[in-house]
Amino acid sequence: MTEKNYTIRRLRRDELDFPIGLAAAEGWNPGKHDADSFYAADPDGFLVGELDGEPVSTISAVRYGKNFAFLGLYIVKPEQRGYGYGLKIWQEACRFLGGRIVGLDGVPAQQDNYRKSGFTLEYRHIRFQGTGDAGSSVLDDASIAPVSEFPFAELAAYDRSLFGATRENFLGSWITRPGTVSLGIRGKDGKLNGFGVLRPCRNGYKIGPLFAETPESAERLFRALIRHVPAGKSFFLDVPEKNPAARKMAETRNMRPMFETARMYANGNLNLPTARIFGTTTLELG
């Protein structure tokens, strides 16, 4: 039997359909236009493993500055699992990231392997699913406006305070993808008091991020966003378990939990202010 040649290289922008397609096949329900924003975050942050020239594995290793990075899209084609291809591309991604603090959202089947690689559990994310019933784009809250009405520098600074790192290239793309609704809420001083993004996905819509200073602001943003979900369509929210107000908000809206992941870190911890995080941006890139 001829030994097969397994090689690892970086993906180009026009090749990102491969990992996103694998994510869809795994039931992760990626956004319809995620590829542009993912690539904007770090053009060098996506790896593919090829077996005799055929792509069989993938991982994202996206760097946010010099101190933080996020691992995601870690998938091997089902028929090629068990041969060590996943471990090799994982090791290559970790070498690429160096000594940065590294985060990930691990599915239950992989969490023990992540612990062996030095990752520790910080909290769980719970994905909640709801159903649209309004289908109206009319806003009835004068303090809520499209994020385009806020200075981008203010939006980016607010995002950085809750994400834990700078990601301006990603953010600028994320809030402007086709079909995306991006809303901010003003506090009494007129400054940004929170923002949220609703984007179309393979199945329904996802909200993420949903950041706010108070549960009341988060609830108002949440209501404004789901007005844009057509009646009968599903929408999803990934809630940090450590934020009980976020869980209550989802449960009050009759959203049901679907599955969970583990937010884990290696080489340190960002100590994120989860009381102000009502929905994480994306489980793939943090």
N, C-alpha and C positions, 0 to 999 in steps of 0.2 A: 504494500500500500504506500502510495506517495504521501509524504508528510506535507501538510498544508502550511502555507506561509501566512502568518498573522502579523499585520502591521498596524500602527496607530499614527494618525495624522490629524491636523486641524481641519475643521469643516469650513467651507466657504459659505457666504450668505445664501447662494442659490441651492445649497445642499441641506439647509435646515429643515426642509420638509421631512427628511428621514427621521431625525429624533422626535420631531413633533408628531409624525405619523405613528411611531412606536408608542409614544405617550397616549395617543388616542386609542390605539389597540389595547392598551393596558387599562382603559377606562378612566384615565385621568382628565379627560375632557378639556383639552387645551383651547385657548381662544383662537378665533378664526384668523386673527392678524397678529398673533404673538411673535412670529419670526422676526419681523422688523424691529420690534422693541428689544427682544432678546439679543439680537446681534448688535444693536446700538449700545447695549450695556457693556459689552466687551467682545470685539470682533475676533479675538484670539481665544475666547473662552469655551469653544465647543470642539470636542474630540470625537473621532469615529474610529472604530476598529474594523479592519477589513481582512477577510479570509480569502486569499487568492483574488484580491481585487473586489470582492463582494462585501458591502457593509453589513456587519452582524452585531455591532455593539456601539454604544454611544454614552457620553457623559458630558455634562456642562460643568465648567470650572470657572465661574465668572468672578473677576476681581473688581472690588469696589475700593479703589485707592490702594495704598500700600499696606493697610492693616487688616482688611477684612475681605472675605471671599465667600462664595456660596456654591455648593455642589448640588447638582440636580440632573434630571433627565438620564439617570443611571439605569440603562436598560440593555439587556442582551436579547436578541431574537430567541423566542422559546425553543426552537429546534437546535440552537447552538449553546444552550446552557449546560453547565456541568463540565466544561472543558478548560476552564480557567481564563476565558477571554474577558470576563467581567473584572476579575481581580487585576489583570494586567492593565486594563484601561483605567481602573480606579487608582492603581499605584502611579501611573503616569500623570493623572490629574493632580494627585496629592503632591507629587514632585514639582509640578508646575506652579502650585500655589505657595510653595515655600513655607515660611513660618507664620503666615497670617492666621488670625482667628478665622476659623472656617465653620460655617453653619450649613445645616441641611434639614430637610423634613423627611424622615425615614418612614417607609411603610413597615407594618409589623413584621413582615417576613425577613427584613434586612436589619432590624435594630440590633440584634446580637452581634452581627458582623461589624456594624459601626462602632459598637462598644470596644471590640477587639482592636479597632484602629484608633482608639483614643478619644472617641466621642462620648459625651455624657448628656443625659437627658436634662432639658431645662423645663419644658412643658409640652403638653399635647396640643395639637390643632384638631378641632372637630369640624368636619364639613357638614353644614346644614343645607337642606334643600327646601325651597318653597315654591309656590305656584302663583304666577301673576294673575291679578283679578281686576286691574284698573285700566291699563292700556292707554293712559292719558299722559301727555307730556306737559301739561299745564302745572306751573308752580304756584303754590298759594302761600309761600313763605318769603317775605321780602328780604330776609337776611341771607337767602340762598341764591347763588348766581353761578353761571358757568365759570370754571377756573380761569378761563381766558380773561376774565374781568379783574383778576388779581395779578399783581406783578409776579413774573415767573421767579424772580429771586426770592420773594417771600414764600412762594409755594415750595421751592426747592429747599429753603432753610427749614421750613416746617417739616417737610418729608424727612430730611436728614435727622431731625431731632427724634423721630420715631422709628426710622429704619435703622439708624445707628451708623450710617456711612453716606457719603455723597454718591448720588447716582443721577446726575442731571441729564446725561444723554439718554438714559433709559426713560426717565420721567417725562422728558419732552416728547418722546415718541409715544409713550404709554397713554397719555391723556388725549392724543390726537388721532388715534387709529380710526378707520372707518366704522361707523355704527356705535362708537364709544360715547358714553355720556359721562362727563367729568364735572363735578359740582363742588363748590366751596361754600362755607358758611362763615358769615361775619360775626364777630363778637360785638359787644356794646361799644367798643372803641373803634370799630370799623375794620379791625385787622382780622386776618384769617384765624378761624377758631376750629378748623377741621376741613377735611375734604374726602371725597369718595369718588370711585370710578366704577362704572358698569360697562362691561364689554360683552359682545356676542361671542359665544363659544360653539363648539361642534353640537352640543346639546344645550339649548337655552342660553342663559347669561350668567356671568359671575360678577360679584361685587368684590373689588379689591384694588387698592386698599380702601379701608374705611377707618380713618383716623379722626379723632375728635377730642376736645379738651374735657368734655363732660358726657355722661350718658344721655342727657337731654339733647345736646347738639348732635350726637351720633344718631339718636332716634329720628330727629328731624331730617338729617341727611339721608338716612336709610329710607324713610318714607318717600322723599323726593326722588331717589334713584329708582325704587321699584315701581313708581308710576310709569316708567318707561318700559317695563316688561309687559309684553302683550298678554292679554287674558289667556290663561291656559298654558302658557309657556313656563318652564322651570327656571328658577334662579338659585344661585348657590353662594354661600358665604363661609369662608374658613375662619373660624373663631378660636382665638387662644383660650384654652381652658382656664387659664389664670385670671381671666376677666369675666367674673360672674355677671356683670351688667350686660356684656355682649351676649352671653348665653341666654339670659333672660329676654333680651330684645328679640333674638331669633325664635325662642320658644313661644313668646307672646304672639308672634306672627304665624304660629302653627307650622313653623319649619321643623323638619324632622332630621335627626342626625343620620348621616350616611356611612361615614367611615372616619377614621382618625389617622393622624401621622404623629411622629415624635419630632419636635424641634430639638436638635442636638447640636452641640458645639465641641470643637477641639481647639486646643492652644489658647484657651481663655473663653470669655463670655462677654456679650455685649450688654447684658443687664438691661434689656429693653423695658420701657415703661408700659407694660401690657395693659394697665388700667386705661390707657388712652388708645389702645389698638383694638378696634372692634371687628376688624376683618383684615387679615394679612393680604399682601399684594398678590403673591403667587407662590405656590409651594415649590415651583421649579427654580425660581431665582430669588426667593426671599421676600 
